Amino acid sequence: MKTIGEPAVTVPKSRKEYNDADRKAIEKNFRAKKILVCGIGPDEYNRIYACQYAKEIWEALQTAHEGTTEVKQSNIDMLTTEYEVFRMKDNESIQDMHTRFTYIINVLYSLGEIIPRNKLIRKILNVLPGSWESKVNAITEAKDLQKLTIDELIGNLKTY
């Protein structure tokens, strides 16, 4: 783009007016568009067909999948509430509880809401029913909860 006239007006440059920086920017945009278009299916392609720039494509796909900022924040709030009230169900296996818990955590993570590992460990230990109290106490006393991974915790709980 270039600016011309007394009341400044921005108009596109002709190809003859392109400099090296313009050519590099056009090439980068082309490469980014190509990567984005090759990575999507036909339904997604229909959403971005009219987009001229890679940034437009990215924003269209982001809005389609994550929603607007308000929708994204609403999803974060809903999942945070689900995380806070999370409990192990009666007659639920550790593996099934872990699968439900991991789903919530992964979706929160994908929306940019990251919960520290030590908080996740403590949450899992706190949501177990009273019948698990002896195992929770044993793990809490024997393991360093700052270094314990979720997979190690689930493995320990499965052996109980």
LOTOR-310135 format. One line per field, with one value per residue: residue in one letter; residue number from 0; z, x, y of N, C-alpha, C in turn. Coordinates in steps of 0.2 Angstrom, whole numbers, plus 5000, padded with zeros to 4 digits. Layout:
BEGIN
res <- [A;...] .
n <- [NUM;...] .
nz <- [Z;...] .
nx <- [X;...] .
ny <- [Y;...] .
caz <- [Z;...] .
cax <- [X;...] .
cay <- [Y;...] .
cz <- [Z;...] .
cx <- [X;...] .
cy <- [Y;...] .
END
This chain:
BEGIN
res <- [M;K;T;I;G;E;P;A;V;T;V;P;K;S;R;K;E;Y;N;D;A;D;R;K;A;I;E;K;N;F;R;A;K;K;I;L;V;C;G;I;G;P;D;E;Y;N;R;I;Y;A;C;Q;Y;A;K;E;I;W;E;A;L;Q;T;A;H;E;G;T;T;E;V;K;Q;S;N;I;D;M;L;T;T;E;Y;E;V;F;R;M;K;D;N;E;S;I;Q;D;M;H;T;R;F;T;Y;I;I;N;V;L;Y;S;L;G;E;I;I;P;R;N;K;L;I;R;K;I;L;N;V;L;P;G;S;W;E;S;K;V;N;A;I;T;E;A;K;D;L;Q;K;L;T;I;D;E;L;I;G;N;L;K;T;Y] .
n <- [0;1;2;3;4;5;6;7;8;9;10;11;12;13;14;15;16;17;18;19;20;21;22;23;24;25;26;27;28;29;30;31;32;33;34;35;36;37;38;39;40;41;42;43;44;45;46;47;48;49;50;51;52;53;54;55;56;57;58;59;60;61;62;63;64;65;66;67;68;69;70;71;72;73;74;75;76;77;78;79;80;81;82;83;84;85;86;87;88;89;90;91;92;93;94;95;96;97;98;99;100;101;102;103;104;105;106;107;108;109;110;111;112;113;114;115;116;117;118;119;120;121;122;123;124;125;126;127;128;129;130;131;132;133;134;135;136;137;138;139;140;141;142;143;144;145;146;147;148;149;150;151;152;153;154;155;156;157;158;159] .
nz <- [5000;4997;5001;4995;4989;4996;5007;5015;5007;5006;4995;4984;4979;4963;4953;4948;4957;4968;4981;4987;5000;5000;4991;4998;5009;5002;4997;5009;5014;5004;5006;5020;5018;5009;5018;5028;5020;5015;5026;5030;5028;5016;5020;5029;5020;5012;5021;5021;5008;5002;5008;5008;5013;5024;5037;5038;5035;5046;5057;5053;5054;5068;5074;5070;5076;5090;5093;5097;5107;5118;5118;5120;5133;5140;5138;5145;5158;5160;5160;5170;5181;5180;5182;5195;5203;5201;5204;5209;5203;5210;5210;5199;5189;5192;5180;5171;5178;5177;5163;5161;5169;5162;5150;5153;5158;5146;5137;5143;5143;5129;5127;5133;5146;5159;5171;5185;5187;5200;5207;5200;5203;5217;5216;5211;5221;5231;5226;5227;5234;5251;5254;5249;5257;5265;5255;5249;5259;5261;5249;5249;5260;5256;5244;5234;5231;5223;5213;5207;5194;5184;5178;5185;5198;5194;5191;5203;5210;5203;5207;5220] .
nx <- [5004;5002;5003;4995;4991;4984;4974;4978;4977;4976;4982;4983;4999;5006;5012;5025;5029;5033;5045;5060;5056;5042;5040;5045;5036;5025;5028;5030;5016;5010;5016;5011;4997;4996;5001;4991;4979;4982;4981;4968;4950;4938;4926;4930;4937;4928;4924;4935;4938;4936;4946;4960;4972;4984;4983;4969;4963;4968;4962;4948;4947;4950;4940;4929;4932;4935;4927;4921;4929;4921;4914;4924;4929;4917;4916;4928;4925;4914;4920;4930;4921;4916;4928;4930;4920;4921;4920;4924;4914;4901;4905;4914;4928;4946;4952;4942;4938;4950;4950;4939;4943;4955;4950;4943;4954;4962;4954;4953;4966;4968;4961;4969;4970;4979;4983;4993;5003;5005;4993;4984;4987;4984;4970;4965;4968;4960;4947;4944;4934;4929;4933;4945;4954;4965;4974;4976;4982;4994;5000;5002;5011;5022;5026;5033;5024;5026;5034;5028;5020;5005;5002;5010;5003;4990;4994;4999;4986;4979;4984;4979] .
ny <- [4994;5012;5029;5043;5060;5076;5076;5062;5047;5030;5018;5003;4997;4997;4983;4986;4995;4988;4984;4975;4971;4971;4961;4950;4950;4947;4934;4927;4928;4921;4908;4905;4905;4894;4884;4884;4882;4869;4862;4860;4854;4851;4857;4867;4874;4881;4891;4900;4903;4916;4924;4934;4936;4927;4930;4934;4922;4914;4921;4919;4905;4903;4910;4902;4890;4893;4903;4919;4931;4933;4921;4912;4916;4913;4899;4895;4899;4891;4878;4880;4880;4867;4860;4864;4859;4846;4829;4812;4799;4788;4771;4772;4770;4772;4775;4779;4791;4798;4800;4808;4819;4823;4827;4839;4847;4847;4854;4866;4870;4871;4882;4892;4892;4888;4876;4874;4859;4854;4858;4851;4838;4839;4841;4830;4821;4826;4824;4811;4798;4795;4781;4780;4786;4781;4777;4789;4797;4789;4791;4805;4806;4798;4802;4816;4828;4839;4835;4824;4816;4817;4805;4796;4797;4792;4779;4774;4775;4766;4754;4752] .
caz <- [5000;4997;5003;4991;4990;5002;5012;5014;5005;5005;4989;4983;4974;4956;4954;4946;4963;4973;4982;4990;5006;4997;4988;5003;5012;4998;4997;5016;5014;5000;5010;5025;5015;5007;5023;5031;5015;5014;5032;5031;5024;5011;5024;5031;5014;5010;5026;5020;5001;5000;5012;5003;5017;5029;5044;5038;5035;5053;5061;5052;5057;5075;5076;5069;5081;5097;5094;5098;5114;5123;5118;5123;5140;5142;5138;5150;5164;5161;5161;5176;5186;5179;5186;5203;5206;5198;5209;5206;5203;5213;5205;5193;5190;5192;5173;5169;5182;5174;5157;5162;5171;5157;5145;5155;5158;5139;5134;5146;5141;5122;5127;5136;5154;5161;5178;5187;5188;5207;5208;5197;5208;5223;5215;5210;5228;5235;5223;5228;5239;5258;5254;5246;5261;5267;5249;5248;5265;5260;5243;5252;5264;5253;5237;5233;5226;5218;5207;5205;5188;5185;5176;5191;5203;5192;5191;5210;5212;5200;5211;5226] .
cax <- [5000;5005;4999;4995;4987;4985;4971;4981;4973;4980;4980;4987;5005;5006;5018;5031;5032;5035;5052;5062;5052;5036;5041;5046;5030;5020;5030;5028;5009;5008;5018;5007;4991;4997;5001;4984;4974;4983;4979;4960;4946;4933;4921;4934;4940;4922;4924;4941;4939;4937;4951;4965;4978;4985;4980;4962;4962;4969;4956;4942;4947;4950;4933;4925;4933;4936;4922;4923;4932;4916;4912;4930;4929;4912;4919;4933;4921;4910;4925;4933;4916;4916;4934;4930;4915;4923;4921;4924;4907;4901;4906;4918;4935;4951;4954;4936;4938;4955;4948;4934;4947;4960;4946;4942;4960;4965;4950;4955;4973;4968;4958;4974;4969;4984;4982;4999;5003;5004;4986;4980;4988;4980;4963;4963;4968;4954;4940;4943;4929;4932;4936;4952;4958;4971;4979;4978;4987;5000;5003;5004;5017;5027;5028;5034;5018;5029;5038;5024;5016;4998;5002;5012;4998;4985;4997;4998;4979;4976;4987;4976] .
cay <- [5000;5018;5035;5048;5065;5080;5072;5056;5041;5024;5014;4998;4999;4993;4978;4989;4999;4984;4984;4969;4970;4970;4954;4945;4950;4943;4927;4924;4927;4915;4902;4904;4903;4887;4879;4884;4879;4862;4858;4860;4850;4855;4862;4873;4878;4886;4897;4904;4904;4923;4927;4936;4936;4922;4933;4933;4914;4912;4924;4916;4898;4904;4912;4897;4885;4895;4908;4926;4932;4932;4914;4909;4917;4909;4892;4895;4900;4885;4873;4881;4878;4860;4858;4866;4854;4839;4823;4805;4796;4781;4765;4775;4767;4778;4776;4783;4797;4801;4802;4814;4825;4825;4830;4846;4850;4848;4859;4872;4871;4873;4889;4896;4892;4883;4875;4870;4852;4852;4859;4846;4832;4839;4841;4822;4817;4828;4822;4804;4796;4793;4775;4780;4790;4778;4777;4797;4798;4785;4795;4812;4806;4795;4805;4823;4831;4844;4832;4819;4818;4814;4798;4792;4797;4787;4772;4772;4774;4760;4748;4751] .
cz <- [5000;4999;4998;4992;4996;5008;5011;5013;5004;4999;4988;4978;4968;4957;4952;4952;4969;4974;4985;4996;5005;4995;4993;5007;5008;4997;5004;5016;5010;5003;5016;5023;5013;5012;5027;5026;5015;5020;5034;5026;5020;5014;5026;5025;5012;5015;5024;5013;4999;5003;5007;5007;5022;5035;5044;5038;5043;5057;5060;5055;5065;5078;5075;5074;5088;5098;5096;5105;5119;5124;5121;5130;5143;5143;5144;5157;5165;5163;5168;5182;5186;5183;5193;5206;5204;5204;5206;5208;5207;5208;5199;5194;5189;5185;5170;5172;5178;5167;5157;5164;5166;5152;5147;5155;5151;5136;5137;5144;5133;5122;5131;5143;5156;5169;5180;5189;5196;5210;5206;5201;5214;5222;5214;5217;5232;5232;5224;5234;5246;5258;5252;5251;5263;5261;5248;5253;5263;5254;5245;5256;5261;5247;5238;5228;5221;5212;5204;5199;5188;5183;5182;5196;5201;5193;5199;5213;5209;5204;5217;5225] .
cx <- [5004;5001;5000;4990;4987;4980;4973;4976;4978;4977;4985;4993;5004;5012;5024;5034;5034;5043;5054;5057;5045;5035;5041;5040;5025;5021;5028;5020;5007;5010;5013;5000;4991;4997;4994;4979;4975;4981;4972;4956;4942;4928;4924;4936;4934;4922;4929;4942;4940;4942;4957;4972;4978;4982;4972;4960;4962;4963;4950;4941;4947;4943;4928;4926;4933;4930;4925;4926;4927;4914;4918;4930;4923;4913;4924;4930;4917;4915;4928;4928;4916;4922;4933;4925;4916;4924;4921;4917;4907;4902;4910;4925;4940;4952;4948;4936;4944;4954;4944;4938;4952;4956;4945;4948;4963;4961;4952;4962;4973;4965;4963;4974;4973;4984;4989;4998;5001;4997;4982;4981;4984;4973;4961;4963;4962;4947;4939;4938;4933;4935;4943;4956;4964;4976;4981;4983;4994;5004;5006;5010;5023;5030;5029;5029;5021;5032;5033;5020;5009;4998;5005;5007;4993;4988;4997;4991;4977;4978;4983;4970] .
cy <- [5006;5024;5040;5054;5069;5077;5065;5050;5036;5020;5009;5000;4995;4988;4981;4993;4995;4984;4977;4967;4968;4963;4949;4944;4946;4936;4924;4923;4921;4908;4900;4902;4896;4882;4878;4880;4871;4858;4858;4856;4854;4859;4868;4877;4883;4892;4902;4906;4911;4927;4928;4935;4930;4924;4932;4926;4912;4914;4920;4909;4898;4906;4906;4891;4887;4900;4915;4926;4931;4925;4910;4909;4913;4902;4891;4895;4894;4879;4873;4879;4871;4857;4859;4861;4847;4834;4817;4802;4790;4776;4767;4772;4773;4780;4781;4790;4801;4804;4808;4820;4827;4829;4838;4850;4852;4854;4866;4875;4874;4880;4894;4896;4886;4882;4871;4863;4850;4853;4854;4839;4833;4839;4833;4819;4820;4826;4814;4803;4794;4786;4775;4784;4788;4778;4785;4799;4795;4789;4801;4811;4803;4798;4813;4825;4836;4841;4826;4821;4814;4807;4793;4791;4792;4780;4770;4771;4768;4753;4747;4747] .
END
